[in-house]
């Protein structure tokens, strides 16, 4: 049983590392995170089926036959009360293949296309929050989804960014202005 838990923990660390930095890790080993500009290929949708739910972790098999995981906390925060093996879901992925949104198949996702551009005033990865000052000089705080919190890890105060917001006014993705 301990070997299984160790394997699961290692898998989660490896997955979060690879999806957070993707192919840009070698080019950005120090300093701020690399943020790409927003574009038409920023997100992609993919369908998946629930394989199993173990210890608040949902294992999904995508239509591309890859295995993905997401925590039940994120699932609940997206308005899905429960998932069971065989359930069909739709995922919204960013360029680094991090899960930005999950919905029941055929449901409406949380992404509305709302964006805010501003300069970073404060970033707290532990509480998954960011404060940005907009063009009018007003500072707004936003809760971050787990994927974007990981993506922004190491961002400096004063950096201009674009945050994409979901239905709950949480930042679900981040980009640099073009």
N, C-alpha and C positions, 0 to 999 in steps of 0.2 A: 504494500500500500504506500509506503514512504517513497519508493522508487517512482510510483505513478504520480504522486504529488510533486516530486522534484522535476519530473519530466514536464508536467503541466506548467509549473512555474517557469522553467527554462523556456518553454514554447512561448508563453506570454511575453517574456522579456525579449526574445528574438523577434517576435512579430511586431511588438511596439517599436523596437529599434529600426527594423527594416522599413516599416510603413512611415515612420516619422521623417526619415532622411532620404530614403530611396537612393537613387543613383547620384545624388549631389553630395553625399557625405564626404567623398574623397576631396572634392573641390572646396569644402567648407568645414574643415576640421576644427577651426577656431573661430571665435567671434559669433556674430549674430546668425540666427537661422536663415537659410536661403529661402526667400519667398518669391515665387514666380508671379508674373502678371496674370491677371484674370483674362480669360479668353473663352472662346466657344468650346474648347476641349477641356475646360477646367473640371467638369463633372461628367460622370457617366452612370447610367442606371444598369442594374443587373438583377435578375431574379435568383432566388435561392430557396431551398427547403431546409427546414429544421431537422437536423439529424438526431440531436439529443440535447438535454439540458442537464449540466452537472455543476453543482456548487455555484449557482448563480451565474454560470457561463453558458451561453448558447452556442452550439456548434452548428454551422450552416454549410451546406454543399451548394455551391453556385452552379448556374447553368454552364459555366466553363469547367466544371468538375473540380474546382478548388475548394478547400476547406477554409472557412472564415470563422472567427469567433467574435462575440460581442457580449458585454456584461448585461445582466438583467437590469441593472440600474439605468443604463442607457436605453434599454428597451422600454422600461417603465416611463422614463422621462419623455419618450416619443409618443406616449399615449397608448401603448400596447400593454394591457394588464397581464397577459400571460402568453407563453408560447409552448407548444407541445410538438413532439416528433411528428413529422409529416406536414406541419403548417407551412404554407407558402408565404414568402415575404419578398419585398422589393428593397434593394439597397441603393443608396446614392453614394458613390465613391469619388474621392478627389484624385488628383494626378498621381499621388503617392499610394493610391489604393487604400487609404484609410476610410473607414465607414463614417460618413457624415450624417446619414439619416437611414432609418429603417421603418418600413410601413408594412402592414398586411398587404398581400398581393391585391392589386386593384385599388388600394386606398390612396388618399392624397398625402403626399409627403409634407414635411415641415418647411421645406425651402420655398420661400416666396419670391426671392430675387431682391429682397431689400438689402441695401448696402449702406455703410457709413464709412467715410474717409476721415481720418484724423491722425494726430500724433500721439504716441504712447506716453501716458503720464505715469501709469503704474501697472505692473504685471505681477500677479500672484499665482504661480503654478499650483501651489498646494490647495488653495481654495478655488482654483480654476476661475479667476476673475481678471478682467483687464479694464483699465480706465483710459479713454482716449479723449483728446480735445478736438472738437470739430472746427470747421472753417469760421463759425460764428464766435468761437472762443469758449463755447460751453463744454464742460467736461461731463461725459456720461460713462457709467460703469456697466459692464456686460458680463454675464456669466458665460463661461466657455464650455463647449462640448469637449469631451475628452480628447478627441482627435486633434482639434485645433489648439488645445492647451499644450499638447505634446509638440505640435508643429511650431508653436511660438516660443518654446523653451529657449531662453537666452536672449530674447529680444531686448534691445536697449531703449531706455527712455528717450523720447524725442524722435524716434523712428516713425515715419509716415507709413500707415498701412490702410488697407481696405478690409473691413470686416463684413462678411455676409451673415445676415441674421435669419433665424428660423421663426416660426409662428409664435414661439414663446419669447421672442426677443433675445435669444441666446446667440452668441457668435458660433457659427457652425463651420466657418472656413475663413482664411485670411490670405491676403495677397499684397504685393507691393504695387503701388501705382505705376503705370507704364511710363 
